[in-house]
Amino acid sequence: MRFVCKRLAIATMAVVALGVMTAASASATEWQVRKGGTWGKVTETTPVTGSYNVELTLTEFPYEGSGFKCENGSYKGNLLGNNTLQITSAENGAQCKTLGHCEVTPASESRNFPWAVEFYTEGTESRLRFAKGTNGWPTITLSCRVGGIEERFECKLNTTLKYSNVLGVFVETRFDAKSPKVECGASKGEEKGSFVTVKPKSGTGVEAIRVQ
């Protein structure tokens, strides 16, 4: 009996060790940049830029379906040496509109910059998630009106993103079925579409960006 228990204990320790190794491997996911034809880990602040397409709608009565949709918006940010994407500002694209009862195009109402986006592991998949930055959670404010009564929603972007390398040049992130709805006060917000592409900023010497 003691022999069996000892074998079970050894097997359990092996499983735990395997789990630790798997977690360590997943956490090794990193931003990399190519300079002079050579790829390397980001070790210093590296300016980036990109575009975004996003749709955010409320899901609770009486505002369900209300929100905004923006296409071809742009942003500025940095890849940091601590393996974080930092978004410092965002601007509306020409194709940006409100939906339903909402009256304000909220990319101009984005708050708490700089925003932080970090890697995490969900099961065996490496993903990205918004994180609390130096000025709080990434937040978008919606202003909506029903029956002459205006209500403002602070939508905290406590959600996640799937990422992919594109053409070996830049990274694209997308909301998907695993992305939780965001908290908009007492309501919930549902996001759709590609949030952001991460591309090199011209004049920095960076030729391409990838996740490895």
MARTITI-723436 format. One record per atom (N, C-alpha, C, CB): residue in one letter; x, y, z. Coordinates in steps of 0.02 Angstrom, whole numbers, plus 50000, padded with zeros to 5 digits. Glycine has a CB too. Layout:
N
aXYZ
...
END
This chain:
212
m500424994050000
m500005000050000
m500435006250000
m499535000050061
r500985006250043
r501425012050045
r501775013049978
r501925011250101
f501915007349944
f502245007749879
f501785011249828
f502445000749854
v501145009249830
v500655012349784
v500585019749798
v499965008849792
c500535021649862
c500475028649881
c501075032649858
c500375029349957
k501675029449866
k502285032849845
k502275034149770
k502915028749864
r502045029149732
r502015030049659
r501515035549641
r501815023449625
l500945035649677
l500445040849664
l500745047749679
l499815039649706
a501115048249734
a501415054649753
a501915056949700
a501775054049822
i502315052249675
i502795054049623
i502445056249559
i503255048049607
a501895052649542
a501515054549482
a501215061449490
a500965049349468
t500945062849549
t500645069349562
t501165074949556
t500325069549632
m501755073849584
m502295078749579
m502485079949507
m502895076549619
a502485074649466
a502665075349396
a502155079549359
a502725068449363
v501505078449374
v500975082349343
v501045089749361
v500285079749363
v501165091149426
v501255097949448
v501845101249414
v501345098249524
a502405097549409
a502995100249376
a502865101749303
a503575095349383
l502495097249270
l502315098349200
l501895104649193
l501945092349172
g501425105649240
g501005111649238
g501415117949246
g500475111349291
v501905117749291
v502335123549301
v502745125049238
v502805122449361
m503005119649207
m503395120549146
m502975123449091
m503715114049124
t502335121049085
t501885123549034
t501735130849045
t501235119449033
a501595132749107
a501455139649123
a502055144049108
a501255140449196
a502655141549125
a503255145549112
a503355146449038
a503865142149142
s503215141148999
s503275141648927
s502795146748898
s503165134848894
a502155146648923
a501655151248897
a501835158348915
a500965149548924
s502105159448975
s502255166148997
s502845169048959
s502395166249071
a503215164748922
a503795166948884
a503585170548820
a504245161148868
t502935170848804
t502695174448745
t502925181648750
t501925174048740
e503175184348695
e503465191048698
e503385194748632
e504205190648715
w503395201448638
w503425205848580
w504145205748553
w503205213048598
q504205205348487
q504855205748455
q504825210748398
q505065198748430
v505395213948385
v505455218648329
v506045216548285
v505545225948355
r505995218348222
r506545216948175
r506885223448156
r506275213348111
k507535223648168
k507955229348149
k508555226748110
k508185233348212
g508695229948054
g509265227748014
g509215220547993
g509895228848051
g508605218147985
g508485211247964
g508525206048019
g508975209447912
t508635208348082
t508705203648137
t508155204548188
t509385204548171
w507835199048208
w507305199248258
w507605199048329
w506815193348249
g507275202648374
g507495202548443
g506935204748490
g508095206848453
k507005202848553
k506515204748604
k506525212248615
k506655201048670
v505935215048630
v505895222148646
v506195223248715
v505155224648644
t506725227248718
t507065228548781
t507025235848802
t507785226448776
e506775240148758
e506705247248774
e506065249848742
e507325251248750
t505845255648763
t505225258548737
t505285259548662
t505075265248771
t504805256548625
t504815256648552
t504155259448527
t504945249548522
p504145265448495
p503515268348471
p503185264048418
p503645275348443
v502525263448423
v502135259748373
v501525263948355
v501915252748400
t501205261848302
t500585265048281
t500135259748250
t500725270848230
g499535261648231
g499085256848200
g498395259548191
g499045250548242
s497945255348168
s497255257248155
s496795252648195
s497085257048080
y496165254748201
y495685250448235
y495005250948203
y495645252248309
n494645245348203
n493935244948187
n493605241948248
n493795240748121
v493095245148275
v492785242448336
v492055244448339
v493155244748398
e491645240048367
e490935241448380
e490785239448452
e490465237648329
l490505244048490
l490325242648559
l489595244448570
l490785246748609
t489195239548590
t488475240748601
t488275238348670
t488055237348547
l487795241948700
l487535240048765
l487045234248757
l487185245948800
t486965230148809
t486555224148803
t485945224248848
t486975218048818
e485865229348891
e485315229448939
e484765234348918
e485575231349007
f484125232548932
f483555236848919
f483615243248961
f482885233048935
p483435249148935
p483145250548869
p483665252648817
p482625255848875
y484305251348831
y484835253848787
y485125248448742
y485375257048827
e484835242448742
e485145237048705
e485215238948631
e484735230548713
g485795237448603
g485945239148534
g486205246148524
g485325238348493
s486205250248577
s486475257048572
s487225257048586
s486105261848621
g487575261448553
g488295261748564
g488635265648509
g488585254748568
f489185262948483
f489545266348429
f489915261248386
f490045271548458
k490075263648326
k490465259548279
k490965264148245
k490005255948227
c491595262248248
c492125266148217
c492535261748170
c492585269348270
e492685264448111
e493115261048063
e493685265748045
e492725258848001
n494265262848035
n494855266548013
n495055271948064
n494725269747946
g494945270548128
g495235274948179
g495975273648185
g494885273948247
s496325278048219
s497045277248227
s497255278248299
s497425282048181
y497835275848316
y498085276648384
y498845277348383
y497875270648429
k499125279648438
k499845279848448
k500005276248514
k500115287248450
g500585273148516
g500765269548577
g501485267348577
g500325263548585
n501645262748622
n502325260248630
n502315252948649
n502705264348684
l502825249348628
l502985242848657
l503495244248711
l503255237648603
l503375241748772
l503815243148828
l504265237248843
l503395244848889
g504815238648876
g505295233548893
g505025228248940
g505895236548923
n504455229648974
n504155224649019
n503645220248982
n503815228049078
n503675220248914
n503255215748873
n502525217948871
n503305208648900
t502405224348879
t501725227148878
t501635231748818
t501575231048943
l501045231648788
l500845236548738
l500515242348774
l500365233448684
q500745248348762
q500475254348792
q500145258648738
q501025258448830
i499495260248747
i499145264548700
i499085271448732
i498435261648682
t499385276448700
t499425283048731
t498885287848707
t500095286148717
s498605286648648
s498065291048622
s497705287448566
s498345297848598
a497075289548554
a496685286648499
a496275292248466
a496215280948525
e496185291648400
e495815296648362
e495285293148320
e496275300848318
n494705296548313
n494175293948270
n494385293548198
n493545298248276
g494115288648163
g494185288448091
g493625292548059
g494185281248065
a493655293347994
a493135297047959
a492465293347962
a493335298147886
q492505286647968
q491905282547970
q491755280448042
q491985276347924
c491485285048081
c491335283648151
c490635286348166
c491865286948198
k490195282048193
k489505284148204
k489235281148268
k489075282148145
t488715284348294
t488375281748353
t487815277048331
t488095287448397
l487605272748377
l487075267848362
l486515268548413
l487365260748363
g485895267848391
g485325267848436
g485235274348473
g485395262248486
h485195273948540
h485045279848581
h485665283748601
h484675277648642
c486255281648581
c486855285148604
c487005291048558
c487445280348606
e487245296548588
e487295302848552
e488015305348543
e486905308048587
v488485302348578
v489165304848575
v489615299748542
v489425306548646
t490035301948495
t490525297448466
t491085296748516
t490785300148398
p491155290948548
p491535290648609
p492285289648603
p491275285448650
a492555289148541
a493275288648539
a493585295048568
a493525287548466
s493225300648562
s493455306948593
s493325306848668
s493105312948560
e492945301748691
e492795301048762
e493195295348795
e492045299848772
s493685292948758
s494125287848787
s494515290948845
s494605284848733
r494585287148899
r494875290048960
r495415285548989
r494335291149011
n495795288649033
n496305285249074
n496915282949035
n495995279349108
f497085286548981
f497715284948947
f498305286448994
f497775289048881
p498855282748986
p498965277348937
p498625270848957
p499715276248928
w498375267248906
w498075260748918
w498625255348916
w497525259248865
a498515250048953
a498995244448954
a498665238148927
a499255243249026
v499035234448885
v498815228048858
v499375223048869
v498625228648780
e499215217448903
e499735212748923
e499555205548902
e499835213048999
f500055201248900
f499955194248885
f499695190548947
f500605191048860
y499285185448935
y499085180748988
y498935174148954
y498475183449028
t498835168948995
t498705162248968
t498015159948989
t499235157348992
e497625157748941
e496955154948954
e496955147648930
e496385159148919
g496985142948977
g497075135948958
g497775135148930
g496535133748906
t497815133248866
t498465132648833
t498585138248784
t498515125948798
e498125142948780
e498165148248730
e498445154648760
e497475149648699
s498935157548727
s499195164148746
s498755169448713
s499945164948724
r498525174248754
r498085179548729
r498315186248757
r497345178148749
l497955191548738
l498075198248764
l497475200548804
l498235203248707
r497585204748854
r497035207448892
r497205214648912
r496885203148955
f496685218748917
f496775225448943
f496925224949018
f496135229848931
a497345229449041
a497545229449111
a497515236449139
a498255226449119
k497495236949205
k497485243449238
k498145247049227
k497335242649313
g498105253149201
g498715256949189
g498855261949244
g498655260549123
t499305266449231
t499505271349283
t498935276049301
t500105275349259
n498455276949257
n497885281449270
n497225277649278
n497825286549215
g497265271049290
g496655267149300
g496515262649240
g496065271649312
w495915259749240
w495715255149187
w495585258849122
w495095251149208
p495765255949064
p495545258749000
p494785259448999
p495795254248942
t494545265348983
t493825266748989
t493575270748930
t493685270549055
i492965269048907
i492615272948856
i491955275148886
i492505268848790
t491795281648879
t491175284348906
t490655285048851
t491295291148941
l490065282248862
l489495282948816
l488975287548847
l489195276048800
s488685291848806
s488135296148828
s487525294348786
s488315303748821
c486995291848819
c486395289348785
c485775292648814
c486355281648789
r485245293048773
r484645296548795
r484025292548774
r484615303648766
v483575291248821
v482925288148808
v482395292148845
v482925280648831
g481865294148807
g481315297848838
g481535304548868
g480985293748891
g482035307648837
g482265314148861
g482735313648921
g481695318248879
i482875307648945
i483315306749003
i483995304248978
i482995301849055
e484515307948996
e485185306048975
e485525301949028
e485595312248958
e485885296849007
e486265292749053
e486965291549023
e485905285949068
r487465292049065
r488155290949043
r488395284249069
r488615296749067
f488735280649026
f488995274049043
f489755274249040
f488715268648996
e490075272349095
e490795271549097
e490955264249081
e491095273749167
c491195262949021
c491325256149000
c492055254349012
c491145255148925
k492175250149062
k492855248049079
k493045242149034
k492905245949155
l493585242848998
l493775237748949
l494145231948982
l494205240848894
n493795228649027
n494085222749061
n493945216549019
n493795221949133
t494235216348959
t494095210848913
t494745208548881
t493595213048859
t494695203648837
t495295200448809
t495275200348733
t495355193348836
l495855198748704
l495935198848631
l496335192848607
l496275205348609
k496165190448548
k496555185448514
k497035189148467
k496095180248475
y497645186748461
y498125190248418
y498385185548364
y498705193048459
s498635188448310
s498945184548257
s499475188848222
s498415181848207
n500005185548199
n500515188948158
n500275189248086
n501205185348163
v500365194848054
v500115195847986
v500705197247939
v499595201547983
l500815192747892
l501315193547840
l502015194547867
l501125199447796
g502125192747930
g502795193747959
g502985200947967
g503295190347917
v502485205447966
v502625212647968
v502305216148028
v502395215947904
f501675214248044
f501325217548099
f500875212548134
f500915223548074
v500575214748189
v500135210448230
v499435213248229
v500405209848303
e498945208748223
e498235210848226
e497905207348286
e497865209048159
t497485211048322
t497115208148377
t496365208548362
t497275211848444
r495995203548387
r495275203348374
r494905201048437
r495115198648316
f494305203948447
f493845201248496
f493575194748466
f493265206348513
d493455189748510
d493175183448486
d492695180748539
d493735178348470
a492505174448531
a492005171448576
a492265171048648
a491825164448552
k492915171148658
k493195170848726
k493235177748759
k493885167648724
s493105183048722
s493155189748750
s492555191348793
s493225195048693
p492645192448858
p492065194048902
p491755200648883
p492285194148975
k491105201348897
k490775207848890
k491095212748939
k490005207248903
v491105219048920
v491425224148962
v490905226849012
v491725229848920
e491155229549067
e490725232449118
e490575239749101
e491055231849188
c489935241349094
c489715248149080
c489235250349136
c489365248749009
g489505251349195
g489085252949252
g488645246949269
g488645259049239
a487985248149272
a487515242649287
a487375238549225
a486865245449315
s487605240749167
s487475237249104
s488095233549082
s487245242249050
k488035230049026
k488595226648996
k488685229148925
k488495218948996
g489295228948901
g489425230948832
g489725225148794
g489895236948831
e489505224348732
e489755218948690
e490175221948634
e489165214748661
e490785219548626
e491235222248576
e491285217448517
e491925223548606
k491395220348458
k491445216348398
k492005219248355
k490775216148358
g492285215048311
g492755217548262
g493475217748286
g492565224248240
s493905219848242
s494615220348257
s494745226748296
s495045220148193
f495075226148353
f495195232148393
f495795236048368
f495295230348466
v496345232748356
v496945236548341
v497455232448304
v497245239348405
t497805235648257
t498395232748227
t499005236048259
t498395233548149
v499535232348266
v500145234948297
v500685235048243
v500365230648359
k500885241048222
k501355241748167
k501945246148187
k500995244648106
p502515245248152
p503085249548167
p502935256848150
p503705247148128
k503205261348189
k503155268448173
k503745270348130
k503135272748238
s503605274048076
s504135275848030
s504655280248064
s503835279547969
g505275279448043
g505815283448070
g506135280648132
g505565290248084
t505905274748156
t506185271848217
t506705266448202
t505635268948259
g506775264548139
g507235259248122
g506945252248129
g507835259748164
v506315251848154
v505985245348160
v505645243548095
v505475245448218
e505805237648068
e505535235548004
e504895231448010
e506055231447966
a504825227848066
a504245223448075
a504155221948149
a504325216948034
i503545219748166
i503375217848234
i503015211148233
i502925223348268
r503155206948282
r502805200548288
r502765198548362
r503175195048247
v502335193348374
v502315190148439
v502615183248430
v501575189748467
q503055181348475
q503405174948468
q503375171148534
q504135175948446
END
